[in-house]
Amino acid sequence: MAKYRTHNLHEQPLRRVDPDARWRSLRQGDRIRVRLAPGYETGGQVHAVTSDHTAVWVDLDGGRGRTLLHCSDGVEILPHAS
């Protein structure tokens, strides 16, 4: 059993998530860089963006597939260097 178990999770308040300006400016087809952590970065193309700009589908470069990113995941989305 977990030492620090959260009881009554369904009664906990939801935390509001607000995407930053970079996330709000994303459009389908944009070329981007995704910084997962310092030193870990990959390129891709925006496939879809939710209407509130909190989630983005990205087709990763190099045939690595498509991934869903949420603004609370702790990743940075940057414009692709030309």
C-alpha positions as CSV (number, residue, x, y, z in Angstrom):
1,M,0.0,0.0,0.0
2,A,1.2,3.5,-0.9
3,K,2.6,5.5,2.0
4,Y,1.1,8.8,0.8
5,R,-2.2,7.9,-0.6
6,T,-4.6,10.6,-1.7
7,H,-8.1,10.0,-0.3
8,N,-11.3,11.3,-1.9
9,L,-9.6,12.2,-5.1
10,H,-13.0,12.9,-6.7
11,E,-13.5,15.7,-4.2
12,Q,-10.2,17.4,-5.0
13,P,-10.5,20.7,-6.9
14,L,-9.4,20.8,-10.5
15,R,-6.4,22.9,-11.3
16,R,-6.9,25.3,-14.2
17,V,-4.3,24.9,-17.0
18,D,-3.4,27.9,-19.2
19,P,-1.1,27.4,-22.2
20,D,1.6,30.0,-22.8
21,A,1.7,32.4,-25.8
22,R,3.7,29.9,-27.9
23,W,1.1,27.2,-27.5
24,R,-1.7,29.8,-28.3
25,S,0.0,30.7,-31.6
26,L,0.3,27.2,-32.9
27,R,-1.5,26.3,-36.1
28,Q,-1.9,23.1,-38.1
29,G,1.1,22.6,-40.4
30,D,3.6,24.7,-38.3
31,R,7.1,23.3,-38.1
32,I,8.2,23.1,-34.5
33,R,10.9,21.9,-32.1
34,V,9.8,20.0,-29.0
35,R,12.1,20.3,-26.0
36,L,11.3,17.4,-23.7
37,A,14.1,18.2,-21.2
38,P,17.4,20.0,-21.4
39,G,19.5,18.3,-24.1
40,Y,16.5,16.3,-25.4
41,E,14.9,18.0,-28.4
42,T,13.2,16.8,-31.5
43,G,11.5,18.3,-34.5
44,G,8.1,17.8,-35.9
45,Q,5.0,19.3,-37.5
46,V,1.8,20.3,-35.8
47,H,-1.0,17.9,-37.0
48,A,-3.8,19.3,-34.8
49,V,-4.5,21.7,-32.0
50,T,-7.4,21.7,-29.6
51,S,-9.7,24.8,-29.6
52,D,-8.4,25.9,-26.2
53,H,-4.7,25.3,-27.3
54,T,-4.0,23.1,-24.3
55,A,-3.2,19.9,-26.3
56,V,-1.3,19.5,-29.6
57,W,-0.9,16.5,-31.9
58,V,2.7,16.5,-33.3
59,D,4.0,14.3,-36.2
60,L,7.6,13.7,-35.1
61,D,10.4,13.9,-37.6
62,G,12.3,10.7,-38.6
63,G,9.2,8.5,-38.8
64,R,8.9,8.4,-35.0
65,G,5.1,8.7,-35.2
66,R,2.6,11.1,-33.8
67,T,2.3,12.1,-30.2
68,L,-0.1,14.1,-28.1
69,L,1.4,16.8,-25.9
70,H,-0.5,18.7,-23.2
71,C,0.6,22.1,-21.9
72,S,0.9,20.6,-18.4
73,D,3.3,17.9,-19.5
74,G,6.3,20.1,-18.9
75,V,7.5,20.2,-22.5
76,E,8.4,23.3,-24.5
77,I,7.3,23.9,-28.0
78,L,9.5,26.3,-29.9
79,P,9.4,27.6,-33.5
80,H,11.5,25.5,-35.9
81,A,14.9,27.1,-36.7
82,S,15.0,28.1,-40.3
